[in-house]
Amino acid sequence: MLCSIDRMELPQWYDENKMVLMVVTPHTVFLYWELAFSQWKAVAGHQLIVRLFALAPEQQPTEQPRLVTSAVLPVATENWYFNDLPADSQYQADMGWEQDGVFYSLIKSNSVSVPPAEPLGVAGEAQWQSVKLGQLPKNIASTTSKPDITVKEILNQMSFYMGIHKTTS
């Protein structure tokens, strides 16, 4: 018997104001948003602009973030990719419109930290040494030594921890 929830579909929108920024690669971030119907009505007639800011590592609330790029959005756009960004940075997006040289912010995204483009360097070069079989340190067990516990004992312990209190003989 199928539950009614199995036949339900997800709504196309949730009528919320939400903007989410996500890291795709060290040089690309993806931004998506949803505006409530009332918000869309309020911005009708304005050309929306999305802006991406680079945040300082220890950004203070009074500091202005650095504008990296901005884009005029085509009508009915709900997402945007920002490509060719510097890696190892922190970003935040902002959407709004410009009127008479003043930008009016409508909604801001979360901030994301983009990882470095390459792995961090190793402090020193690895030094490899050849070791003869007879010269293994005493703390390294030989692969030919007999295990301390049998497979049967392991299975009995597993069944006990899994709540199965059956012992096998």
Backbone as ProteinMPNN parsed JSONL, in Angstrom:
{"seq_chain_A": "MLCSIDRMELPQWYDENKMVLMVVTPHTVFLYWELAFSQWKAVAGHQLIVRLFALAPEQQPTEQPRLVTSAVLPVATENWYFNDLPADSQYQADMGWEQDGVFYSLIKSNSVSVPPAEPLGVAGEAQWQSVKLGQLPKNIASTTSKPDITVKEILNQMSFYMGIHKTTS", "coords_chain_A": {"N_chain_A": [[0.837, -1.189, 0.0], [0.661, 2.111, -0.941], [1.8, 5.128, 0.509], [0.284, 8.35, 0.816], [2.187, 10.305, 0.727], [4.147, 9.362, -0.95], [3.287, 9.978, -3.457], [3.344, 12.652, -3.637], [4.514, 15.769, -4.899], [7.395, 17.877, -4.945], [7.166, 21.342, -4.223], [7.375, 23.913, -6.73], [8.336, 26.404, -5.984], [8.911, 28.081, -2.85], [7.999, 30.448, -1.863], [9.71, 32.21, -0.446], [12.324, 34.398, 0.743], [15.439, 33.803, -0.143], [18.907, 33.229, -0.489], [21.619, 31.448, -1.683], [25.024, 30.675, -1.643], [27.43, 28.611, -3.093], [30.382, 26.555, -3.131], [31.968, 25.417, -6.032], [34.327, 24.741, -7.482], [37.844, 25.434, -6.814], [37.964, 27.8, -8.248], [35.435, 28.581, -8.951], [32.171, 29.588, -8.045], [28.755, 28.965, -7.184], [25.61, 30.444, -7.332], [22.346, 30.568, -6.095], [18.89, 31.533, -5.85], [15.766, 32.466, -4.338], [12.982, 34.485, -4.49], [10.312, 35.842, -2.626], [6.897, 36.089, -3.702], [5.786, 38.604, -3.183], [8.085, 40.114, -2.978], [9.092, 39.969, -5.567], [7.153, 41.486, -6.854], [7.674, 43.952, -5.708], [10.136, 44.647, -6.799], [9.6, 44.893, -9.427], [10.08, 46.231, -12.624], [12.627, 47.107, -12.128], [16.017, 46.601, -13.044], [17.672, 43.81, -12.121], [20.714, 43.251, -10.354], [23.506, 41.246, -9.706], [26.063, 40.908, -7.355], [29.408, 40.05, -6.499], [31.42, 39.691, -3.706], [34.676, 39.847, -2.238], [35.71, 38.776, 0.852], [37.617, 39.891, 3.625], [39.952, 37.862, 5.502], [39.546, 38.135, 8.33], [37.091, 39.656, 8.534], [35.678, 42.62, 9.605], [32.604, 43.966, 10.898], [32.346, 46.674, 10.236], [34.012, 47.069, 8.101], [34.323, 47.484, 4.57], [33.56, 45.114, 2.116], [35.491, 43.862, -0.692], [34.584, 44.493, -3.983], [34.322, 42.03, -6.389], [33.188, 41.177, -8.833], [30.369, 41.981, -10.939], [27.075, 41.443, -12.287], [24.559, 42.085, -14.66], [21.37, 40.845, -14.445], [19.566, 38.614, -16.542], [16.029, 38.649, -17.267], [13.906, 36.775, -15.083], [15.885, 35.072, -14.105], [17.311, 32.641, -11.962], [19.621, 31.715, -10.903], [23.258, 31.773, -10.82], [26.558, 31.506, -12.094], [29.824, 32.193, -10.964], [32.839, 32.517, -12.409], [36.399, 31.837, -12.871], [37.659, 32.843, -10.553], [39.859, 34.078, -7.953], [41.539, 31.617, -6.052], [41.445, 30.198, -2.702], [40.029, 32.032, -1.052], [37.477, 34.096, 0.484], [34.032, 34.502, -0.083], [31.035, 36.457, -0.728], [27.721, 37.022, -1.839], [25.488, 39.47, -3.276], [22.366, 40.878, -4.08], [20.488, 43.187, -5.948], [19.327, 46.39, -7.072], [20.234, 49.187, -9.131], [19.926, 52.667, -8.879], [20.005, 55.936, -9.94], [22.774, 56.022, -9.516], [23.055, 54.821, -7.046], [23.272, 51.839, -5.209], [20.809, 49.561, -4.315], [20.433, 47.211, -2.002], [18.926, 44.066, -2.051], [18.91, 41.381, -1.187], [21.154, 39.234, 0.582], [23.712, 36.73, 0.374], [24.923, 33.743, 2.019], [28.279, 33.439, 3.337], [31.136, 31.961, 1.767], [34.019, 29.858, 1.928], [36.545, 29.444, -0.276], [38.614, 26.791, -1.297], [42.271, 26.378, -1.437], [43.907, 26.279, -4.67], [45.773, 24.33, -5.111], [47.277, 21.535, -3.37], [48.457, 22.068, -0.029], [51.901, 22.708, 0.608], [54.403, 20.324, 1.639], [56.142, 20.333, 4.711], [58.828, 19.481, 4.758], [61.055, 17.62, 2.621], [60.234, 14.24, 1.897], [61.993, 11.539, 3.253], [63.236, 8.655, 2.074], [64.104, 5.399, 3.007], [65.8, 2.337, 2.513], [64.867, -0.772, 3.889], [65.921, -3.762, 5.287], [64.489, -7.044, 5.547], [65.125, -8.406, 7.927], [65.675, -6.316, 9.604], [63.523, -5.013, 10.722], [61.802, -2.818, 12.925], [61.071, -3.596, 16.378], [58.513, -2.948, 17.208], [56.838, -3.31, 15.046], [54.611, -5.614, 13.926], [55.03, -8.917, 12.724], [53.79, -10.268, 9.709], [53.35, -12.928, 9.679], [52.72, -13.768, 12.19], [50.636, -15.336, 14.685], [47.21, -14.565, 15.026], [45.701, -12.906, 17.856], [43.053, -13.381, 18.372], [40.294, -15.351, 17.291], [38.333, -15.817, 14.28], [35.804, -16.754, 14.845], [35.482, -15.927, 17.505], [35.467, -13.174, 17.117], [33.08, -12.878, 15.628], [31.233, -13.681, 17.57], [31.563, -11.624, 19.428], [30.724, -9.461, 17.871], [28.014, -10.075, 17.408], [27.05, -9.818, 20.0], [27.424, -7.049, 20.486], [25.732, -6.061, 18.588], [23.31, -6.63, 19.601], [22.381, -9.163, 19.384], [22.064, -11.933, 21.146], [23.037, -14.506, 20.84], [24.89, -17.368, 21.136], [27.375, -19.126, 19.431], [28.486, -22.447, 18.875]], "CA_chain_A": [[0.0, 0.0, 0.0], [1.449, 3.329, -1.052], [1.393, 6.277, 1.318], [-0.01, 9.513, -0.015], [3.405, 11.113, 0.605], [4.925, 8.84, -2.069], [2.79, 10.56, -4.706], [3.433, 14.108, -3.56], [5.619, 16.398, -5.607], [7.948, 19.048, -4.288], [6.693, 22.58, -4.856], [8.339, 24.567, -7.614], [8.929, 27.447, -5.17], [8.444, 28.071, -1.469], [7.581, 31.81, -1.535], [10.633, 32.701, 0.576], [13.491, 35.154, 0.301], [16.598, 33.003, 0.232], [20.002, 33.259, -1.448], [22.646, 30.515, -1.234], [26.267, 30.643, -2.41], [28.09, 27.319, -2.89], [31.656, 26.361, -3.812], [31.975, 24.363, -7.049], [35.747, 24.413, -7.605], [38.596, 26.547, -6.231], [37.859, 29.009, -9.064], [34.042, 28.782, -9.352], [31.105, 29.486, -7.054], [27.411, 28.921, -7.758], [24.651, 31.199, -6.538], [20.945, 30.427, -6.471], [18.038, 32.31, -4.965], [14.324, 32.513, -4.514], [12.357, 35.662, -3.9], [8.878, 35.709, -2.388], [6.093, 36.751, -4.717], [5.656, 40.028, -2.828], [9.373, 40.745, -3.265], [9.156, 40.133, -7.028], [6.293, 42.622, -7.201], [8.334, 45.18, -5.247], [11.273, 44.989, -7.673], [9.146, 44.956, -10.821], [10.51, 47.446, -13.302], [14.049, 47.341, -11.87], [16.956, 45.626, -13.592], [18.409, 43.241, -10.991], [22.163, 43.091, -10.495], [24.115, 40.395, -8.686], [27.451, 41.315, -7.124], [30.2, 39.12, -5.693], [32.422, 40.388, -2.903], [35.712, 39.087, -1.534], [35.773, 39.195, 2.248], [38.924, 39.734, 4.268], [39.911, 36.703, 6.406], [38.953, 38.535, 9.605], [36.254, 40.794, 8.146], [34.96, 43.319, 10.666], [31.322, 44.466, 10.379], [32.454, 48.04, 9.723], [34.837, 47.07, 6.888], [33.654, 47.265, 3.3], [34.165, 44.048, 1.321], [35.996, 44.266, -2.009], [33.769, 44.018, -5.099], [35.095, 41.224, -7.342], [32.518, 41.269, -10.126], [28.914, 42.136, -10.896], [26.44, 41.077, -13.554], [23.152, 42.44, -14.836], [20.68, 39.568, -14.612], [18.44, 38.513, -17.475], [14.725, 38.502, -16.617], [13.518, 35.444, -14.597], [17.049, 34.256, -13.762], [17.247, 32.19, -10.576], [20.934, 31.244, -10.457], [24.376, 32.388, -11.535], [27.907, 30.998, -11.824], [30.951, 33.127, -11.019], [33.999, 31.714, -12.819], [37.733, 32.453, -12.943], [37.9, 33.575, -9.309], [41.066, 33.694, -7.216], [41.312, 30.555, -5.071], [41.846, 30.439, -1.308], [39.404, 33.304, -0.69], [36.141, 34.014, 1.06], [33.139, 35.298, -0.918], [29.636, 36.641, -0.383], [26.997, 37.646, -2.95], [24.482, 40.469, -2.933], [21.545, 41.162, -5.242], [19.671, 44.381, -5.792], [19.238, 47.199, -8.289], [20.907, 50.482, -9.061], [19.095, 53.777, -9.323], [20.673, 57.224, -9.75], [24.125, 55.789, -9.015], [23.022, 54.21, -5.71], [22.878, 50.431, -5.242], [19.86, 49.17, -3.275], [20.577, 45.775, -1.756], [17.667, 43.364, -1.844], [19.152, 40.151, -0.434], [22.564, 38.816, 0.642], [23.919, 35.288, 0.528], [25.876, 33.296, 3.025], [29.663, 33.546, 2.857], [31.791, 30.671, 1.562], [35.48, 29.86, 1.833], [37.0, 28.645, -1.412], [39.906, 26.198, -0.926], [43.398, 26.674, -2.333], [43.847, 25.551, -5.934], [46.698, 23.201, -5.048], [47.508, 21.103, -1.987], [49.48, 22.79, 0.711], [53.207, 22.064, 0.52], [54.9, 19.56, 2.773], [57.169, 21.112, 5.399], [60.15, 19.044, 4.31], [61.035, 16.514, 1.67], [60.176, 12.909, 2.502], [63.257, 10.812, 3.117], [62.978, 7.229, 1.977], [65.241, 4.535, 3.311], [65.507, 0.924, 2.304], [64.963, -1.563, 5.114], [65.982, -5.191, 5.027], [63.474, -7.739, 6.304], [65.609, -8.738, 9.263], [65.94, -5.105, 10.374], [62.283, -4.327, 11.087], [61.722, -2.457, 14.344], [60.359, -4.567, 17.197], [57.105, -2.57, 17.383], [56.074, -3.677, 13.864], [54.315, -7.042, 14.006], [55.257, -9.703, 11.524], [52.528, -10.716, 9.119], [53.203, -14.364, 9.858], [52.398, -14.09, 13.578], [49.298, -15.864, 14.908], [46.361, -13.539, 15.619], [45.327, -13.131, 19.243], [41.639, -13.711, 18.454], [39.842, -16.099, 16.118], [37.19, -15.251, 13.564], [34.616, -17.159, 15.6], [35.393, -15.036, 18.662], [35.086, -11.857, 16.601], [31.655, -12.932, 15.301], [30.481, -13.721, 18.82], [31.593, -10.274, 19.993], [29.904, -8.594, 17.018], [26.597, -10.34, 17.657], [26.732, -9.253, 21.305], [27.31, -5.592, 20.364], [24.606, -5.758, 17.713], [22.08, -6.945, 20.311], [22.022, -10.555, 19.143], [22.721, -12.625, 22.266], [23.09, -15.921, 20.493], [26.259, -17.864, 21.11], [27.569, -20.267, 18.537], [29.49, -23.392, 19.37]], "C_chain_A": [[0.876, 1.244, 0.0], [0.901, 4.403, -0.133], [1.126, 7.448, 0.382], [1.23, 10.383, -0.207], [4.279, 10.641, -0.559], [4.499, 9.464, -3.392], [2.884, 12.081, -4.722], [4.638, 14.611, -4.334], [6.113, 17.586, -4.796], [7.434, 20.304, -4.98], [7.791, 23.205, -5.714], [9.022, 25.732, -6.907], [8.258, 27.439, -3.804], [7.974, 29.446, -0.99], [8.38, 32.369, -0.36], [11.689, 33.581, -0.076], [14.721, 34.406, 0.782], [17.636, 33.081, -0.888], [21.136, 32.412, -0.891], [23.82, 30.526, -2.202], [26.971, 29.338, -2.071], [29.384, 27.265, -3.689], [31.52, 25.206, -4.801], [33.391, 23.845, -7.228], [36.515, 25.549, -6.92], [38.48, 27.861, -7.01], [36.423, 29.337, -9.479], [33.124, 28.656, -8.145], [29.765, 29.575, -7.784], [26.46, 29.615, -6.792], [23.246, 30.885, -7.04], [20.086, 31.154, -5.444], [16.58, 32.075, -5.292], [13.836, 33.779, -3.828], [10.872, 35.383, -3.73], [8.122, 36.502, -3.447], [5.961, 38.246, -4.445], [6.954, 40.784, -3.126], [9.527, 40.962, -4.77], [8.299, 41.325, -7.468], [6.966, 43.937, -6.83], [9.471, 45.602, -6.178], [10.882, 45.046, -9.148], [9.558, 46.296, -11.423], [11.965, 47.808, -13.048], [14.877, 46.231, -12.507], [17.803, 45.096, -12.432], [19.877, 43.021, -11.346], [22.63, 42.183, -9.372], [25.583, 40.786, -8.592], [28.133, 40.278, -6.24], [31.309, 39.899, -5.011], [33.425, 39.403, -2.327], [35.794, 39.649, -0.123], [37.183, 39.0, 2.77], [38.828, 38.559, 5.241], [39.27, 37.006, 7.758], [38.109, 39.787, 9.389], [35.503, 41.355, 9.36], [33.656, 43.869, 10.086], [31.402, 45.866, 9.777], [33.264, 48.123, 8.431], [33.984, 46.816, 5.649], [34.329, 46.103, 2.575], [34.563, 44.571, -0.058], [35.125, 43.66, -3.103], [34.661, 43.292, -6.102], [34.505, 41.354, -8.733], [31.03, 41.504, -9.904], [28.358, 41.793, -12.272], [24.991, 41.543, -13.534], [22.429, 41.152, -15.195], [19.609, 39.624, -15.689], [17.14, 38.294, -16.686], [14.493, 37.028, -16.271], [14.713, 34.52, -14.335], [16.979, 33.902, -12.283], [18.576, 31.657, -10.062], [22.025, 31.857, -11.325], [25.676, 31.71, -11.128], [28.888, 32.16, -11.893], [32.19, 32.282, -11.272], [35.284, 32.539, -12.772], [38.023, 33.327, -11.722], [39.242, 33.185, -8.709], [40.715, 32.645, -6.154], [41.737, 31.026, -3.685], [41.331, 31.805, -0.834], [38.044, 33.045, -0.075], [35.242, 34.987, 0.296], [31.738, 35.392, -0.323], [28.973, 37.375, -1.546], [25.9, 38.549, -2.414], [23.679, 40.73, -4.208], [20.671, 42.378, -4.939], [19.544, 45.096, -7.122], [19.923, 48.54, -8.036], [19.964, 51.551, -9.608], [19.803, 55.07, -8.961], [22.046, 57.047, -9.103], [24.194, 55.173, -7.625], [22.549, 52.766, -5.849], [21.976, 50.134, -4.046], [19.911, 47.655, -3.127], [19.228, 45.16, -1.407], [17.856, 42.146, -0.933], [20.637, 39.809, -0.502], [22.627, 37.315, 0.842], [24.746, 35.004, 1.775], [27.288, 33.547, 2.496], [30.249, 32.151, 2.752], [33.298, 30.872, 1.497], [35.885, 28.908, 0.721], [38.373, 28.083, -1.063], [41.027, 26.647, -1.857], [43.299, 25.817, -3.595], [44.734, 24.314, -5.929], [46.89, 22.797, -3.604], [48.59, 21.933, -1.325], [50.787, 22.014, 0.669], [53.571, 21.323, 1.797], [56.058, 20.338, 3.383], [58.576, 20.727, 4.943], [60.002, 17.902, 3.32], [60.975, 15.192, 2.424], [61.508, 12.22, 2.248], [62.959, 9.324, 3.164], [64.264, 6.478, 2.281], [64.843, 3.103, 3.019], [65.737, 0.182, 3.62], [64.995, -3.028, 4.725], [65.022, -5.888, 5.966], [63.907, -8.047, 7.726], [65.797, -7.522, 10.151], [64.666, -4.344, 10.767], [62.295, -3.979, 12.564], [60.836, -3.445, 15.105], [58.877, -4.23, 17.359], [56.247, -2.872, 16.164], [55.875, -5.182, 13.893], [54.575, -7.711, 12.672], [53.915, -10.18, 10.999], [52.323, -12.206, 9.298], [52.855, -14.733, 11.291], [50.936, -14.509, 13.692], [48.438, -14.763, 15.537], [45.964, -13.93, 17.046], [43.881, -13.589, 19.387], [41.214, -14.419, 17.176], [38.644, -15.407, 15.493], [35.906, -15.57, 14.316], [34.42, -16.255, 16.816], [34.971, -13.623, 18.24], [33.592, -11.83, 16.285], [30.799, -12.964, 16.549], [30.439, -12.331, 19.455], [30.701, -9.329, 19.187], [28.426, -8.814, 17.3], [26.175, -9.779, 19.004], [26.517, -7.746, 21.193], [26.149, -5.18, 19.469], [23.277, -6.116, 18.367], [21.6, -8.357, 20.051], [22.778, -11.377, 20.176], [22.73, -14.125, 22.036], [24.557, -16.333, 20.467], [26.319, -19.072, 20.213], [28.642, -21.159, 19.094], [30.179, -24.055, 18.214]], "O_chain_A": [[1.741, 1.397, 0.862], [-0.313, 4.569, -0.01], [1.683, 7.52, -0.713], [1.322, 11.118, -1.191], [5.064, 11.421, -1.099], [5.275, 9.476, -4.347], [2.539, 12.718, -5.718], [5.665, 13.936, -4.405], [5.354, 18.216, -4.059], [7.284, 20.319, -6.202], [8.981, 23.038, -5.445], [10.181, 26.025, -7.2], [7.183, 26.867, -3.625], [7.591, 29.594, 0.17], [7.821, 32.923, 0.587], [11.915, 33.517, -1.284], [15.011, 34.38, 1.978], [17.301, 33.01, -2.07], [21.571, 32.623, 0.241], [23.646, 30.405, -3.414], [27.099, 28.988, -0.898], [29.486, 27.842, -4.772], [31.015, 24.14, -4.449], [33.629, 22.64, -7.137], [35.905, 26.527, -6.489], [38.851, 28.917, -6.499], [36.202, 30.259, -10.264], [33.269, 27.746, -7.328], [29.658, 30.176, -8.853], [26.511, 29.39, -5.583], [22.979, 30.925, -8.241], [20.506, 31.364, -4.306], [16.217, 31.567, -6.353], [14.246, 34.091, -2.709], [10.248, 34.76, -4.589], [8.644, 37.463, -4.012], [6.016, 39.057, -5.369], [6.92, 41.961, -3.485], [10.026, 41.999, -5.206], [8.69, 42.08, -8.358], [6.843, 44.926, -7.553], [9.736, 46.795, -6.325], [11.737, 45.226, -10.014], [9.4, 47.349, -10.806], [12.491, 48.722, -13.683], [14.479, 45.066, -12.505], [18.566, 45.85, -11.828], [20.225, 42.66, -12.47], [22.205, 42.328, -8.226], [26.26, 40.972, -9.603], [27.513, 39.702, -5.346], [32.039, 40.662, -5.644], [33.079, 38.275, -1.975], [35.93, 40.858, 0.067], [37.864, 38.046, 2.394], [37.746, 38.278, 5.757], [38.513, 36.182, 8.271], [38.37, 40.837, 9.976], [34.782, 40.631, 10.046], [33.605, 44.204, 8.903], [30.608, 46.207, 8.901], [33.211, 49.137, 7.736], [33.039, 46.027, 5.684], [35.552, 46.103, 2.43], [34.044, 45.584, -0.528], [34.946, 42.443, -3.147], [35.633, 43.857, -6.604], [35.223, 41.61, -9.7], [30.502, 41.256, -8.82], [29.063, 41.844, -13.279], [24.292, 41.414, -12.53], [22.819, 40.451, -16.128], [18.829, 40.575, -15.744], [17.173, 37.803, -15.558], [14.834, 36.14, -17.052], [14.555, 33.3, -14.346], [16.635, 34.741, -11.45], [18.663, 31.199, -8.923], [21.764, 32.384, -12.406], [25.874, 31.379, -9.959], [28.792, 33.01, -12.778], [32.552, 31.434, -10.456], [35.257, 33.763, -12.65], [38.57, 34.422, -11.851], [39.717, 32.071, -8.934], [39.716, 32.776, -5.448], [42.309, 32.103, -3.522], [42.082, 32.618, -0.295], [37.527, 31.928, -0.108], [35.615, 36.135, 0.052], [31.311, 34.546, 0.464], [29.585, 38.245, -2.166], [25.448, 38.417, -1.277], [24.251, 40.797, -5.297], [20.189, 42.559, -3.821], [19.643, 44.474, -8.18], [20.152, 48.952, -6.899], [19.308, 51.375, -10.634], [20.164, 55.28, -7.803], [22.435, 57.835, -8.24], [25.285, 55.017, -7.078], [21.554, 52.494, -6.52], [22.335, 50.421, -2.904], [19.486, 46.916, -4.015], [18.49, 45.68, -0.57], [17.06, 41.911, -0.024], [21.296, 40.059, -1.511], [21.716, 36.707, 1.404], [25.196, 35.911, 2.475], [27.457, 33.841, 1.313], [29.913, 31.264, 3.536], [33.784, 31.919, 1.067], [35.6, 27.712, 0.776], [39.225, 28.826, -0.575], [40.78, 27.217, -2.92], [42.677, 24.755, -3.583], [44.475, 23.358, -6.66], [46.695, 23.61, -2.701], [49.51, 22.43, -1.975], [50.775, 20.784, 0.692], [53.105, 21.656, 2.886], [56.861, 20.933, 2.664], [59.423, 21.603, 4.764], [58.935, 17.297, 3.208], [61.599, 15.045, 3.475], [62.072, 12.312, 1.158], [62.486, 8.804, 4.175], [65.354, 6.871, 1.866], [63.702, 2.701, 3.245], [66.677, 0.473, 4.36], [64.181, -3.48, 3.92], [64.759, -5.394, 7.062], [63.093, -7.949, 8.645], [66.055, -7.675, 11.344], [64.73, -3.162, 11.106], [62.757, -4.778, 13.378], [59.945, -4.058, 14.517], [58.067, -5.12, 17.618], [55.029, -2.708, 16.231], [56.843, -5.943, 13.885], [54.357, -7.119, 11.615], [53.005, -10.463, 11.778], [51.216, -12.701, 9.087], [52.705, -15.918, 11.587], [50.099, -14.089, 12.894], [48.878, -14.099, 16.475], [45.9, -15.109, 17.393], [43.516, -14.136, 20.428], [41.723, -14.115, 16.097], [38.024, -14.531, 16.096], [35.016, -14.725, 14.405], [33.292, -15.863, 17.116], [34.203, -12.964, 18.941], [32.905, -10.869, 16.634], [29.74, -12.337, 16.586], [29.399, -11.909, 19.961], [30.002, -8.492, 19.76], [27.666, -7.853, 17.418], [25.046, -9.308, 19.142], [25.548, -7.215, 21.736], [25.641, -4.065, 19.585], [22.223, -5.93, 17.758], [20.497, -8.712, 20.469], [23.999, -11.505, 20.093], [22.459, -14.908, 22.946], [25.37, -15.677, 19.817], [25.435, -19.928, 20.229], [29.598, -20.69, 19.712], [31.062, -24.888, 18.417]]}, "name": "protein", "num_of_chains": 1, "seq": "MLCSIDRMELPQWYDENKMVLMVVTPHTVFLYWELAFSQWKAVAGHQLIVRLFALAPEQQPTEQPRLVTSAVLPVATENWYFNDLPADSQYQADMGWEQDGVFYSLIKSNSVSVPPAEPLGVAGEAQWQSVKLGQLPKNIASTTSKPDITVKEILNQMSFYMGIHKTTS"}
